[in-house]
Amino acid sequence: MPMLEIDNLSVSLDLPAGPLHAVRDVSLSLDRGESLGIVGESGSGKSMSALALMRLLPRRAGMTADAMRFDGTELTRVDEATFARDYLGPKLGMIFQEPMTSLNPVYRIGRQLTEASVRSGKLSASAARERAIELLDRVGIPEPRARMAQYPHQLSGGQRQRVMIAMALMMEPDLLIADEPTTALDVTVQAQIMELLADLRREMGMGMILITHDLAVVARNVDRVAVMYGGEVVESGAAASVLRQPRHPYTRALLGAIPRTDGPVRKLEAIPGTVPSLYARPRSCVFAPRCAQARPECTASRPPVQGDADHWRRCVLADAELRAAQQAPEVIERARTGAAETALEARGVSRVFQSRKGLFGPPHEIRAVDNVDLSVHRGEILALVGESGSGKSTLARMLLGLDAPTSGEILLDGIPVSDMAPMDRAGRVQPIFQDPYSSLNPRRTLAEIIARPLALRGEGDAGARRRKAREMMELVRLPDRLLHSYPSQLSGGQRQRVAIARALVTDPRMLVCDEPTSALDVSVQAQILNLLSELQRDLGLTCLLITHDMAVVHQIATRVAVMLNGQLIETGLAEDVLVRPQTTYTRRLLAAAPRFEHDEAASEDMAP
């Protein structure tokens, strides 16, 4: 008997515009010790399905299900008090996507880790504390005993995510739901976390539902895969079968959007449009408006289920039709530049911070950046890689002129950055931040946001600035109809395009991009990476790309620079560093990067 059985789960949200059908007719099952990966773009219903199981839906949400059984018990018949006492924690644990909003900012880490196990009587206070320290150590938190006394704001984003993972594991749940557990983590930490979860599954017979947009992580860490789109499961089956022999156009498109870490550079497949918000129950294929293979039957009725329990799909297309439409991905030239001109240069740059342990502890120095020499050539994309705490972002802030080095010199177009007026510096180099939503003013329209740098510089009148904003929107492939929309009305990829358009509106000679695609779906990431490659090729744009994703580096970088403990330990052409790394640390980064090995021969020989 399966540990978890969900039959025909549906979730609707009562909104002013009408009921939003967020999840429809979702059926899932999971055996003890088994792992299930749920993949799909944002808005597909992945997290909402998990929240329904955990009874954490918004107040305006309504849920129905033919069955929702855990170890043979029908959960819909369990009252709230019993569910909270006997199921949340001991049987069902969850790692949430956003750790900063999930951790209480006024409680110390130690209290948040131990509170549930102590109150439930499962562990004594001292035993809970020792287990918490052990788990912090296993998830890669340095100095775990000292961290117990710290608050969430004193940890980095990756460290907060690791605390959330440790907290979910404190009660040793029978089923762990991990919602994007590794999105904010470095590749080495990501590998450690997934290995830890796999070990715990084996040790405790724990089941796991992994919700993620990273198909490379799914390929290496789950037994079965369910692909969701528009609130429903469109394809499901054994992981090896679904990911190597996809039988739904949407699954194929997702796989085509994944950048590789090796082999030739290929143009990524960008799925047009966005996941729809369904205010009426669909009577046809939900993917038809974005499907290149859509035909009249797709919009006439809801497609049937084809296949068997080991691998099925909801699609009218036969396997032969899917094979006939399959095309080899276009191989493209890696971004290159023959220019020797230096756009930005750091000479012996160091940044030292003063810190102390406790209020009265002795002061000590933290060398965030240590004697770095780095040059960015005109027209190239230089990838700066390294783990959290290696000094990448601190170096970027100094290169942008947002922070001053303790020693050394930074030159932009041959001029010391310290001697430049802020407006002059901003006209030469612009940043693109990791989270486009928090960096865009929610109260301004796209036209106002994109043209704002021009207004601050006093360039042109309102009409000229509006025309320039339209030009930038066209450049980054944003439709003109969005000119007067607000950030909240856009998808994540569209917001990131707005950030790029705003950065380009002053015609800067260089961009500094800090993890511009780490929080995006693979389909949206493909759009942004294709766009940056096109801008580099067509405009000769110079770009410093800060990232921990080695597949992104392989896709668009001209050169690579590797940082460790504030020092630059290796630089070189991308093809040399990625194929023949010279340092043990670089080899470790590459070995830890999740790889997706798509078996094209298997796809071509797909059995009917």
WORANOR-V261924 format. One record per backbone hydrogen bond with DSSP energy under -0.5 kcal/mol. NH is the residue of the N-H (numbers start at 1). CO is the residue of the C=O. E is the energy in kcal/mol with one decimal. If there is no record, write none. Layout:
nh=NH co=CO e=E
nh=NH co=CO e=E
This chain:
nh=3 co=30 e=-1.3
nh=4 co=30 e=-2.3
nh=5 co=69 e=-2.4
nh=6 co=28 e=-3.3
nh=7 co=67 e=-2.7
nh=8 co=6 e=-0.5
nh=9 co=26 e=-2.9
nh=10 co=64 e=-2.8
nh=11 co=23 e=-2.1
nh=12 co=62 e=-2.4
nh=13 co=20 e=-2.4
nh=14 co=60 e=-2.1
nh=15 co=13 e=-1.1
nh=15 co=18 e=-1.2
nh=18 co=15 e=-2.0
nh=20 co=13 e=-3.1
nh=21 co=19 e=-0.6
nh=21 co=278 e=-3.0
nh=22 co=11 e=-1.0
nh=22 co=20 e=-1.5
nh=23 co=11 e=-2.1
nh=24 co=231 e=-3.1
nh=26 co=9 e=-2.4
nh=27 co=25 e=-0.5
nh=28 co=6 e=-1.6
nh=30 co=4 e=-2.2
nh=33 co=205 e=-0.6
nh=34 co=31 e=-2.0
nh=36 co=208 e=-2.8
nh=37 co=224 e=-3.0
nh=38 co=210 e=-2.6
nh=39 co=37 e=-0.6
nh=39 co=226 e=-2.1
nh=44 co=41 e=-1.6
nh=49 co=45 e=-1.7
nh=50 co=46 e=-1.5
nh=51 co=47 e=-2.7
nh=52 co=48 e=-1.8
nh=53 co=49 e=-1.5
nh=54 co=50 e=-1.9
nh=55 co=51 e=-0.5
nh=55 co=52 e=-0.8
nh=56 co=51 e=-2.9
nh=61 co=58 e=-1.8
nh=62 co=12 e=-3.0
nh=64 co=10 e=-2.4
nh=66 co=7 e=-1.8
nh=67 co=7 e=-1.3
nh=69 co=5 e=-2.5
nh=70 co=73 e=-2.5
nh=71 co=3 e=-3.0
nh=73 co=70 e=-2.1
nh=75 co=68 e=-2.9
nh=75 co=73 e=-0.9
nh=77 co=74 e=-1.5
nh=78 co=75 e=-1.6
nh=83 co=79 e=-2.5
nh=84 co=80 e=-2.6
nh=85 co=81 e=-1.9
nh=86 co=82 e=-3.1
nh=87 co=83 e=-1.8
nh=88 co=83 e=-2.0
nh=89 co=87 e=-0.7
nh=89 co=92 e=-3.0
nh=90 co=88 e=-0.6
nh=91 co=87 e=-1.5
nh=92 co=87 e=-3.2
nh=93 co=91 e=-0.5
nh=93 co=175 e=-2.6
nh=95 co=177 e=-2.9
nh=96 co=94 e=-0.6
nh=99 co=97 e=-0.7
nh=102 co=98 e=-0.8
nh=103 co=99 e=-1.6
nh=105 co=103 e=-0.5
nh=107 co=104 e=-1.2
nh=109 co=150 e=-3.2
nh=110 co=148 e=-2.6
nh=112 co=108 e=-1.9
nh=113 co=109 e=-2.0
nh=114 co=110 e=-1.9
nh=115 co=111 e=-2.1
nh=118 co=114 e=-2.0
nh=119 co=115 e=-2.6
nh=120 co=116 e=-2.0
nh=121 co=118 e=-1.0
nh=122 co=117 e=-1.1
nh=123 co=117 e=-1.8
nh=128 co=124 e=-2.9
nh=129 co=125 e=-2.0
nh=130 co=126 e=-2.1
nh=131 co=127 e=-2.3
nh=132 co=128 e=-2.4
nh=133 co=129 e=-2.3
nh=134 co=130 e=-2.2
nh=135 co=131 e=-2.6
nh=136 co=132 e=-2.5
nh=137 co=133 e=-2.0
nh=138 co=134 e=-2.0
nh=139 co=135 e=-2.0
nh=140 co=137 e=-1.2
nh=141 co=136 e=-2.7
nh=142 co=140 e=-0.6
nh=144 co=141 e=-0.5
nh=146 co=143 e=-0.5
nh=147 co=143 e=-1.8
nh=148 co=144 e=-1.1
nh=149 co=146 e=-1.3
nh=150 co=147 e=-1.9
nh=152 co=107 e=-0.5
nh=154 co=151 e=-1.9
nh=155 co=152 e=-1.8
nh=160 co=156 e=-2.4
nh=161 co=157 e=-1.9
nh=162 co=158 e=-1.7
nh=163 co=159 e=-2.0
nh=164 co=160 e=-2.1
nh=165 co=161 e=-1.8
nh=166 co=162 e=-2.3
nh=167 co=163 e=-2.5
nh=168 co=164 e=-2.1
nh=169 co=165 e=-1.4
nh=170 co=166 e=-0.8
nh=170 co=167 e=-0.7
nh=172 co=169 e=-1.5
nh=173 co=168 e=-0.5
nh=175 co=91 e=-2.4
nh=176 co=207 e=-2.5
nh=177 co=93 e=-2.9
nh=177 co=175 e=-0.5
nh=178 co=176 e=-0.6
nh=178 co=209 e=-3.0
nh=179 co=95 e=-2.7
nh=179 co=177 e=-0.7
nh=180 co=178 e=-0.9
nh=180 co=211 e=-3.7
nh=183 co=180 e=-0.8
nh=185 co=182 e=-1.4
nh=190 co=186 e=-3.2
nh=191 co=187 e=-2.2
nh=192 co=188 e=-1.9
nh=193 co=189 e=-2.8
nh=194 co=190 e=-2.4
nh=195 co=191 e=-2.1
nh=196 co=192 e=-2.4
nh=197 co=193 e=-2.6
nh=198 co=194 e=-2.0
nh=199 co=195 e=-2.4
nh=200 co=196 e=-2.5
nh=201 co=197 e=-2.0
nh=202 co=198 e=-1.8
nh=203 co=199 e=-2.7
nh=204 co=200 e=-2.7
nh=205 co=201 e=-1.3
nh=206 co=200 e=-0.6
nh=207 co=174 e=-3.1
nh=208 co=34 e=-2.2
nh=209 co=176 e=-2.5
nh=210 co=36 e=-2.9
nh=210 co=208 e=-0.6
nh=211 co=178 e=-3.1
nh=211 co=209 e=-0.7
nh=212 co=38 e=-1.7
nh=212 co=210 e=-0.6
nh=215 co=213 e=-1.0
nh=218 co=214 e=-1.7
nh=219 co=215 e=-2.5
nh=220 co=216 e=-1.0
nh=221 co=217 e=-0.8
nh=221 co=218 e=-1.0
nh=222 co=218 e=-1.3
nh=223 co=35 e=-1.8
nh=224 co=35 e=-1.8
nh=225 co=237 e=-2.8
nh=226 co=37 e=-2.9
nh=227 co=235 e=-3.4
nh=228 co=39 e=-3.0
nh=228 co=226 e=-0.6
nh=229 co=232 e=-2.7
nh=231 co=44 e=-1.7
nh=232 co=229 e=-1.6
nh=234 co=227 e=-2.8
nh=234 co=232 e=-0.6
nh=235 co=227 e=-1.2
nh=236 co=312 e=-2.5
nh=237 co=225 e=-2.0
nh=238 co=310 e=-2.1
nh=239 co=223 e=-2.6
nh=242 co=238 e=-2.7
nh=243 co=239 e=-2.6
nh=244 co=240 e=-1.3
nh=245 co=241 e=-2.4
nh=252 co=248 e=-2.3
nh=253 co=249 e=-2.2
nh=254 co=250 e=-2.4
nh=255 co=251 e=-2.2
nh=256 co=252 e=-2.0
nh=257 co=253 e=-0.8
nh=257 co=254 e=-0.9
nh=258 co=255 e=-1.2
nh=267 co=330 e=-3.2
nh=269 co=256 e=-2.1
nh=270 co=268 e=-0.7
nh=271 co=269 e=-0.6
nh=278 co=276 e=-0.6
nh=279 co=277 e=-0.8
nh=285 co=298 e=-2.7
nh=288 co=285 e=-0.8
nh=290 co=287 e=-1.8
nh=291 co=287 e=-0.7
nh=291 co=288 e=-1.1
nh=294 co=291 e=-1.1
nh=298 co=295 e=-1.8
nh=299 co=295 e=-0.6
nh=299 co=296 e=-1.1
nh=300 co=296 e=-0.7
nh=300 co=297 e=-0.6
nh=301 co=297 e=-1.3
nh=306 co=313 e=-3.0
nh=308 co=311 e=-1.6
nh=311 co=308 e=-1.0
nh=312 co=236 e=-2.8
nh=313 co=306 e=-2.4
nh=314 co=234 e=-2.7
nh=315 co=304 e=-1.2
nh=315 co=313 e=-0.7
nh=322 co=318 e=-1.9
nh=323 co=319 e=-2.4
nh=324 co=320 e=-2.2
nh=325 co=321 e=-1.6
nh=326 co=322 e=-0.7
nh=326 co=323 e=-0.9
nh=332 co=265 e=-2.7
nh=343 co=341 e=-0.5
nh=343 co=376 e=-2.8
nh=344 co=376 e=-1.6
nh=345 co=411 e=-2.6
nh=346 co=374 e=-3.5
nh=347 co=409 e=-3.2
nh=348 co=346 e=-0.6
nh=349 co=372 e=-2.4
nh=350 co=407 e=-2.3
nh=351 co=369 e=-2.6
nh=353 co=366 e=-2.8
nh=355 co=364 e=-2.7
nh=357 co=362 e=-0.6
nh=358 co=356 e=-0.7
nh=364 co=355 e=-3.3
nh=366 co=353 e=-2.8
nh=368 co=351 e=-1.4
nh=368 co=366 e=-1.3
nh=369 co=351 e=-1.5
nh=370 co=566 e=-3.3
nh=371 co=369 e=-0.6
nh=372 co=349 e=-2.8
nh=374 co=346 e=-1.9
nh=374 co=372 e=-0.5
nh=376 co=344 e=-3.1
nh=377 co=375 e=-0.5
nh=378 co=341 e=-3.1
nh=380 co=377 e=-1.6
nh=382 co=380 e=-0.6
nh=382 co=543 e=-2.6
nh=383 co=381 e=-0.6
nh=383 co=559 e=-2.6
nh=384 co=382 e=-0.5
nh=384 co=545 e=-3.1
nh=385 co=383 e=-0.6
nh=385 co=561 e=-2.6
nh=390 co=387 e=-1.8
nh=395 co=391 e=-2.4
nh=396 co=392 e=-2.3
nh=397 co=393 e=-2.4
nh=398 co=394 e=-1.6
nh=399 co=395 e=-2.3
nh=400 co=396 e=-2.0
nh=401 co=398 e=-0.9
nh=402 co=397 e=-2.4
nh=403 co=397 e=-1.0
nh=406 co=350 e=-2.0
nh=407 co=350 e=-1.5
nh=409 co=347 e=-2.1
nh=411 co=345 e=-2.9
nh=412 co=415 e=-3.1
nh=413 co=343 e=-2.8
nh=413 co=411 e=-0.5
nh=415 co=412 e=-1.6
nh=417 co=410 e=-2.8
nh=419 co=416 e=-1.4
nh=420 co=417 e=-1.4
nh=425 co=421 e=-2.6
nh=426 co=422 e=-2.6
nh=427 co=423 e=-1.4
nh=428 co=424 e=-0.6
nh=428 co=425 e=-1.1
nh=429 co=425 e=-2.1
nh=430 co=510 e=-1.9
nh=432 co=512 e=-2.4
nh=436 co=434 e=-0.7
nh=439 co=435 e=-0.9
nh=440 co=437 e=-1.0
nh=442 co=440 e=-0.6
nh=444 co=441 e=-1.6
nh=446 co=485 e=-2.0
nh=447 co=483 e=-2.3
nh=449 co=445 e=-2.6
nh=450 co=446 e=-2.8
nh=451 co=447 e=-1.8
nh=452 co=448 e=-0.9
nh=454 co=451 e=-0.6
nh=455 co=451 e=-1.9
nh=456 co=452 e=-2.5
nh=457 co=453 e=-1.5
nh=458 co=454 e=-0.6
nh=458 co=455 e=-0.8
nh=459 co=454 e=-2.5
nh=460 co=458 e=-0.6
nh=465 co=461 e=-2.4
nh=466 co=462 e=-2.1
nh=467 co=463 e=-2.2
nh=468 co=464 e=-2.2
nh=469 co=465 e=-2.2
nh=470 co=466 e=-2.0
nh=471 co=467 e=-2.0
nh=472 co=468 e=-2.3
nh=473 co=469 e=-2.3
nh=474 co=470 e=-2.2
nh=475 co=471 e=-2.1
nh=476 co=472 e=-2.0
nh=477 co=474 e=-1.1
nh=478 co=473 e=-3.4
nh=482 co=479 e=-1.7
nh=483 co=480 e=-1.8
nh=485 co=482 e=-2.0
nh=487 co=444 e=-0.6
nh=489 co=486 e=-2.1
nh=490 co=487 e=-1.8
nh=495 co=491 e=-2.4
nh=496 co=492 e=-2.0
nh=497 co=493 e=-1.8
nh=498 co=494 e=-2.0
nh=499 co=495 e=-2.1
nh=500 co=496 e=-1.9
nh=501 co=497 e=-2.7
nh=502 co=498 e=-2.7
nh=503 co=499 e=-1.8
nh=504 co=500 e=-1.8
nh=505 co=501 e=-1.0
nh=507 co=504 e=-2.1
nh=509 co=428 e=-1.3
nh=510 co=428 e=-1.0
nh=511 co=542 e=-2.3
nh=512 co=430 e=-2.3
nh=513 co=511 e=-0.5
nh=513 co=544 e=-2.7
nh=514 co=432 e=-2.6
nh=514 co=512 e=-0.6
nh=515 co=513 e=-0.8
nh=515 co=546 e=-2.9
nh=518 co=515 e=-0.6
nh=520 co=517 e=-1.4
nh=525 co=521 e=-3.2
nh=526 co=522 e=-2.0
nh=527 co=523 e=-1.2
nh=528 co=524 e=-2.1
nh=529 co=525 e=-2.8
nh=530 co=526 e=-2.4
nh=531 co=527 e=-2.1
nh=532 co=528 e=-2.6
nh=533 co=529 e=-2.2
nh=534 co=530 e=-2.2
nh=535 co=531 e=-2.6
nh=536 co=532 e=-2.2
nh=537 co=533 e=-2.2
nh=538 co=534 e=-3.4
nh=539 co=535 e=-2.2
nh=540 co=536 e=-0.7
nh=541 co=535 e=-1.3
nh=542 co=509 e=-0.8
nh=543 co=380 e=-2.7
nh=544 co=511 e=-2.7
nh=545 co=382 e=-2.9
nh=545 co=543 e=-0.6
nh=546 co=513 e=-3.3
nh=546 co=544 e=-0.6
nh=547 co=384 e=-1.7
nh=547 co=545 e=-0.6
nh=550 co=548 e=-0.8
nh=553 co=549 e=-1.7
nh=554 co=550 e=-2.2
nh=555 co=551 e=-1.7
nh=556 co=552 e=-1.9
nh=557 co=553 e=-2.1
nh=558 co=381 e=-3.4
nh=559 co=381 e=-1.5
nh=560 co=572 e=-2.9
nh=561 co=383 e=-3.0
nh=562 co=570 e=-3.0
nh=563 co=385 e=-2.7
nh=564 co=567 e=-2.5
nh=566 co=390 e=-1.9
nh=567 co=564 e=-2.0
nh=569 co=562 e=-2.4
nh=569 co=567 e=-0.7
nh=570 co=562 e=-1.1
nh=572 co=560 e=-1.7
nh=574 co=558 e=-2.5
nh=576 co=573 e=-0.6
nh=577 co=573 e=-2.6
nh=578 co=574 e=-2.6
nh=579 co=575 e=-0.9
nh=580 co=576 e=-3.0
nh=587 co=583 e=-2.0
nh=588 co=584 e=-2.0
nh=589 co=585 e=-2.2
nh=590 co=586 e=-2.3
nh=591 co=587 e=-2.4
nh=592 co=588 e=-1.9
nh=593 co=589 e=-1.0
nh=597 co=595 e=-0.6
nh=598 co=596 e=-1.1
nh=599 co=597 e=-0.6
nh=600 co=598 e=-1.3
nh=603 co=599 e=-1.7
nh=604 co=600 e=-2.3
nh=605 co=601 e=-1.8
nh=606 co=603 e=-1.3
